[in-house]
């Protein structure tokens, strides 16, 4: 638990609340676990679960944030060229990889709202559910409760320096 607090506090002091989020390439690190989002086993199959993994300079751990309106973005993985979603009337629901549709309106959109501590709440625009790390092996959508497992650090990453 002490490590979790240290990770969250470190990000607070390293992040500026006034810096607007811009389109680009980012690794998305969870506040509670300290690991980043990626498709499980870097698999490019549709339906692959999105999980957490220790950060590496890998394409499978890096996401393009493409503008989709006010504080909204569409996310595309550098390695698989796919996105993710988790849709249901019940929460939590596992987040899985899906194709990145050619038609922009058919792609999932995510609202990224900067929190007072410098982390982000990432919310599915359609369901209103928040991206949540239920464990290192399970990323879900769930009702926002301001928990560390629902807070995300965005680490800008240069795609030219990525491997694999």
C-alpha positions in Angstrom: 0.0 0.0 0.0 2.9 2.4 0.7 4.2 1.9 -2.9 0.8 2.7 -4.2 0.7 6.0 -2.3 4.2 6.8 -3.4 3.4 6.3 -7.1 0.3 8.4 -6.8 2.0 11.2 -4.9 5.0 11.2 -7.3 2.7 11.7 -10.2 1.0 14.6 -8.4 4.2 16.5 -8.1 5.4 15.7 -11.6 2.2 16.8 -13.3 1.0 20.3 -14.0 -2.8 20.7 -13.6 -2.6 23.6 -16.1 -1.1 21.6 -19.0 -3.9 20.8 -21.5 -3.9 17.3 -22.9 -3.0 17.2 -26.6 -3.2 14.5 -29.3 -0.1 12.3 -29.4 1.3 9.0 -28.2 1.0 8.0 -24.6 1.5 5.1 -22.3 -1.4 4.9 -19.8 -0.3 4.0 -16.3 -2.6 3.1 -13.5 -2.2 5.0 -10.2 -2.8 2.0 -7.9 -0.8 -0.7 -9.7 1.9 1.4 -11.4 1.7 -0.6 -14.7 0.5 0.4 -18.1 -2.4 -0.7 -20.4 -1.7 -3.2 -23.2 -3.5 -6.0 -25.0 -2.9 -9.3 -23.1 0.2 -11.0 -24.5 0.4 -8.2 -27.1 -2.2 -10.3 -29.0 -3.8 -8.5 -32.0 -7.0 -10.7 -32.0 -10.4 -9.0 -31.6 -11.7 -9.7 -28.1 -8.3 -9.8 -26.5 -8.5 -8.5 -22.9 -6.8 -5.2 -22.0 -4.5 -5.8 -19.0 -1.7 -4.0 -17.1 1.9 -4.8 -17.6 5.2 -3.2 -16.3 6.2 -0.4 -18.6 8.6 -1.0 -21.5 9.3 1.1 -24.6 7.1 -1.2 -26.6 4.5 -0.3 -29.3 1.9 -2.6 -27.7 2.0 -0.4 -24.6 1.6 2.9 -26.4 -1.7 4.5 -27.5 -2.3 7.2 -30.0 -4.8 9.8 -28.6 -6.8 11.2 -31.5 -9.1 14.2 -30.9 -12.8 13.5 -30.9 -14.3 16.7 -29.5 -14.1 18.6 -26.2 -11.8 16.6 -23.9 -12.7 13.4 -25.9 -10.3 11.1 -27.6 -10.2 7.9 -29.6 -7.4 5.6 -28.7 -5.4 3.4 -31.1 -2.7 1.0 -30.1 0.6 1.5 -31.9 1.3 -2.2 -32.3 -2.1 -3.8 -33.1 -3.6 -0.6 -34.7 -6.8 -1.4 -32.8 -8.8 0.2 -30.0 -10.8 -1.1 -27.0 -14.2 -0.9 -25.5 -16.4 -2.5 -22.8 -20.1 -2.1 -23.3 -23.0 -3.5 -21.3 -25.8 -2.4 -19.1 -24.1 -3.9 -16.1 -20.8 -2.9 -14.6 -18.1 -3.9 -14.2 -17.5 -5.3 -17.7 -14.1 -6.4 -19.1 -12.4 -4.1 -21.5 -11.4 -5.8 -24.8 -9.7 -5.0 -28.0 -11.7 -4.3 -31.1 -11.0 -3.1 -34.6 -10.3 0.6 -35.1 -13.2 1.5 -37.4 -12.6 3.4 -40.6 -15.6 5.6 -39.9 -14.8 7.9 -37.0 -18.3 8.0 -35.5 -18.2 4.2 -35.2 -15.0 4.3 -33.0 -15.3 4.3 -29.1 -14.6 7.8 -27.7 -13.2 8.4 -24.2 -13.5 11.6 -22.1 -10.1 12.3 -20.4 -10.7 14.6 -17.4 -7.7 15.8 -15.5 -8.2 15.4 -11.7 -6.9 17.7 -9.0 -4.0 15.3 -8.3 -2.8 15.4 -11.9 -4.1 11.9 -12.9 -6.9 11.4 -15.3 -10.4 9.9 -15.1 -11.0 8.0 -18.4 -14.7 7.6 -19.1 -16.5 5.9 -22.0 -18.5 8.6 -23.6 -21.5 6.4 -24.4 -21.9 4.4 -21.1 -20.4 7.0 -18.7 -18.5 4.2 -17.0 -14.8 4.8 -16.0 -11.8 2.8 -16.9 -10.9 0.7 -13.8 -8.0 -1.7 -13.1 -9.8 -4.3 -11.0 -6.5 -6.2 -10.9 -3.3 -6.4 -13.0 -5.1 -8.9 -15.2 -8.5 -7.3 -15.4 -9.3 -3.8 -16.7 -13.0 -3.0 -16.6 -15.5 -0.2 -16.9 -17.2 0.7 -13.6 -19.0 3.5 -11.9 -16.6 6.3 -10.9 -15.7 6.1 -7.2 -12.5 8.2 -7.2 -10.4 5.1 -6.3 -6.7 4.9 -7.3 -7.5 2.0 -9.6 -9.6 4.4 -11.6 -7.0 7.1 -11.9 -4.5 7.1 -14.8 -1.3 8.9 -15.6 -0.6 9.7 -19.3 3.1 9.5 -20.1 3.9 11.1 -23.4 6.0 8.8 -25.5 8.0 9.3 -28.7 6.8 6.6 -31.2 10.2 6.7 -33.0 11.8 5.2 -29.8 9.4 2.3 -29.5 10.5 -1.3 -30.1 8.6 -4.5 -30.8 
